[in-house]
Amino acid sequence: MKNKFVSIVAGALLAFPLLAQAAPLKIGFINSITGKEAQIGENLTNGATMAIEDLKAKGIQVELIKEDDGGDPKNALAAYEKLVTRDGVIGVVGPYTSGCANVVASRADQYQVPLLVPAAAKEEITMKGYKNVFRLNAPANVYSKVLMDAVKAYKPKTIAYVYAATDFGVSTVKTAQENALKMGLREVANEKYQQGQPDYRSSLSKVKAANPDLVFLVSYDADAILLMRQAKEIGLTPKAFLGAGAGYTTAQFSQQTEISNLVVSATQWTDDVNWTGAADFGRRYKAKYAKEPSYHAACAYEAMRIMVETASRNNTSANLRAALKAGSWNGIFGPVKFASYGGFTNQNNHSMLVQQIQSGKYETVYPAQFSKKKLVYPFKR
């Protein structure tokens, strides 16, 4: 009788082989693979790829389903809905841009599938009380605060803003204005622009005429390079150019040594901090991709690692959401804990850094406990 039962079970497994193995872990990844932010999107893809490789080396198998939003919020929302309704993912990492992440976040509670935002900074994303939205990176208000803290000792008096008319640009400048007011800085120019223009000399000339001590910039990669090139052409020389992350933190920008030297930027991550595995990730990234990792790569790596490791132990969206809410992690991004504070929900209270390009290389210059070099101030060509 026993042998007969074993034969029946064996026969059933042969007839239905999928019953003999667990369903694969499915995670979605929404990113700007094409479009205006494709160069930064490539960094996120690289970081996520390294995370999946490292996890597989540990025996954690995952089916990663990638979607390209092209930097368009409508595409990002369609990608999220496809992932959760057709592909059956239990969690999603992304999207990259603030505009895309903000739209997707607004639907996460409707579909009850956790969204882990790796790098989008608009504050609103984690200020609506969404239960299924988690953010790894520091929000927009921290970008300007850490930059202004870094230059406060030099007692600048005036500031000008040059920024893209995007969710990230508008949100970051709004909080920068608030932080500047607290610091006693007087605003002397405010130039908002549409992405992808061939000529920014008119806006930059207005800034030059105002003669600010600080020029605060919010741009993605191509615009960042063009803005600094044209700033040099017209002779705009403030005491400091302050770049709010994004296009001012990429390998492509630092390689433009004739225009990028001494530009200061806020960043979520550098490879010379003492966070667990940060230096090793930087070395491995450079060996694999032959370029320096931007903070976007580190954000994507750590977000993907946390999402997949947590999902591997919690195989439903509801369990995954609860585990992300309750958990804590420590890795290349430092301590990570999704908490509620200051109007934020499920927001990692991440310490940002300030770096400056010195002799073609990004150097951490603030805060003191992480810095290896001193800030060069005032700016000089």
C-alpha positions, -999 to 999 in steps of 0.1 A, spaced: 0 0 0 28 24 9 47 16 -24 14 23 -43 10 57 -26 46 67 -34 41 57 -70 9 79 -72 28 109 -58 57 104 -81 34 101 -110 17 133 -101 49 152 -99 60 139 -133 26 149 -147 27 183 -131 64 192 -126 56 228 -115 40 214 -83 74 200 -73 91 234 -71 83 267 -54 70 295 -76 99 319 -86 103 351 -66 92 379 -90 104 415 -84 97 445 -107 123 472 -117 111 504 -133 139 527 -146 146 553 -172 165 531 -197 158 554 -226 150 591 -227 166 622 -213 178 605 -181 191 574 -198 227 580 -188 218 582 -151 193 553 -157 223 532 -169 239 537 -135 208 525 -117 206 494 -140 242 486 -133 237 488 -96 206 467 -97 224 441 -118 253 438 -93 228 433 -65 210 405 -83 244 388 -91 255 391 -54 222 377 -42 223 348 -66 258 340 -54 242 337 -19 216 312 -33 188 337 -35 171 333 -69 149 360 -83 131 367 -116 137 404 -122 112 419 -146 125 452 -160 104 480 -174 115 512 -192 95 544 -185 116 566 -207 114 593 -179 76 597 -186 52 594 -156 25 579 -178 48 551 -189 60 546 -153 24 541 -141 16 518 -170 47 498 -162 38 495 -125 2 484 -133 16 458 -158 40 444 -132 15 440 -105 -16 429 -125 0 408 -153 34 398 -142 25 389 -106 55 407 -89 53 410 -51 74 442 -49 88 469 -72 120 489 -71 119 523 -88 112 545 -107 141 569 -110 128 604 -116 107 623 -91 79 628 -116 76 591 -123 80 580 -87 54 604 -74 27 592 -99 35 555 -92 35 561 -54 -1 574 -57 -13 540 -69 7 517 -47 -19 515 -19 -46 508 -45 -27 477 -58 -12 468 -24 22 460 -38 52 476 -21 72 502 -40 108 509 -29 120 542 -43 158 541 -47 167 577 -57 138 600 -65 139 630 -41 106 649 -43 94 652 -7 58 645 -15 65 609 -24 67 598 12 46 626 27 11 613 17 9 585 43 11 557 17 15 524 35 31 506 5 56 533 -5 92 532 10 121 554 1 158 546 6 174 580 -4 172 613 15 145 637 1 149 670 -15 151 692 16 183 674 27 201 682 -6 201 720 0 206 718 37 238 697 35 252 720 8 244 752 27 258 737 59 290 729 40 296 766 30 281 783 60 314 789 77 325 810 47 296 835 54 281 839 19 255 866 16 236 860 -17 223 831 -37 209 825 -72 190 795 -85 192 778 -119 170 747 -122 150 724 -144 113 728 -144 108 692 -132 93 678 -100 129 673 -87 140 708 -97 110 727 -83 108 707 -51 146 710 -44 147 747 -50 116 753 -28 134 737 1 166 754 -8 149 788 -5 136 778 29 171 768 41 187 799 25 162 821 44 172 804 77 208 810 69 203 847 61 210 844 24 194 870 0 180 856 -32 192 877 -62 181 856 -92 158 827 -100 160 811 -134 138 781 -141 143 764 -175 129 736 -197 151 706 -201 170 700 -233 175 735 -245 205 742 -267 213 776 -251 211 788 -215 233 819 -219 203 843 -214 194 828 -180 231 826 -170 237 862 -180 209 873 -157 226 854 -129 260 869 -137 245 904 -136 232 897 -101 267 887 -89 257 860 -64 280 844 -39 264 810 -45 248 796 -76 225 767 -67 218 743 -96 194 714 -102 199 696 -135 201 662 -150 232 651 -168 232 667 -203 219 700 -190 245 701 -162 274 698 -186 259 724 -210 251 749 -182 286 747 -168 302 751 -203 281 781 -211 287 796 -176 324 795 -183 319 811 -217 301 841 -203 325 844 -173 301 835 -145 322 830 -114 304 829 -81 322 819 -49 306 784 -52 286 764 -77 263 741 -57 249 712 -76 219 694 -61 230 659 -70 217 643 -102 238 656 -133 265 671 -111 275 637 -96 281 615 -127 313 602 -143 303 620 -175 302 654 -156 335 649 -137 353 640 -170 346 674 -184 376 687 -164 377 721 -181 343 730 -167 336 707 -137 366 714 -115 357 727 -80 320 723 -86 304 712 -52 275 687 -52 253 670 -27 253 632 -30 236 602 -14 268 581 -14 305 580 -21 329 550 -21 353 565 5 329 565 34 331 539 61 297 523 54 299 485 53 310 473 18 310 508 2 346 508 -8 344 472 -21 313 481 -41 331 510 -56 361 488 -66 339 461 -81 318 486 -100 348 502 -116 363 469 -125 330 457 -141 319 489 -159 352 508 -163 338 540 -147 332 555 -113 299 546 -97 275 575 -91 252 575 -61 224 563 -83 242 530 -88 246 526 -50 210 535 -44 198 510 -69 221 483 -55 210 487 -19 173 491 -28 174 460 -48 193 440 -22 169 450 6 138 443 -15 149 409 -28 164 397 5 133 407 24 110 393 -3 128 359 -2 117 355 34 82 370 29 66 356 -2 34 377 -4 31 415 -9 13 419 25 41 401 43 68 420 23 52 453 33 52 444 70 88 432 69 100 464 51 82 484 77 97 465 107 131 457 94 165 474 95 196 469 74 232 478 73 253 479 41 269 501 15 243 528 22 249 529 59 221 521 84 187 518 68 154 520 86 120 530 71 105 553 97 78 580 101 91 614 112 87 650 103 56 644 81 73 615 63 61 579 62 83 549 55 113 572 49 149 562 55 165 590 75 197 590 54 227 612 60 238 630 28 273 640 19 290 668 0 316 662 -26 337 685 -47 355 678 -79 392 684 -73 417 676 -101 391 656 -120 381 634 -90 351 635 -67 363 641 -31 341 640 0 345 673 18 315 673 42 305 663 69 339 662 87 335 625 99 334 614 63 357 639 46 392 632 34 397 666 17 389 702 26 364 723 6 381 747 -18 364 781 -14 360 805 -32 356 789 -66 383 798 -91 389 788 -127 
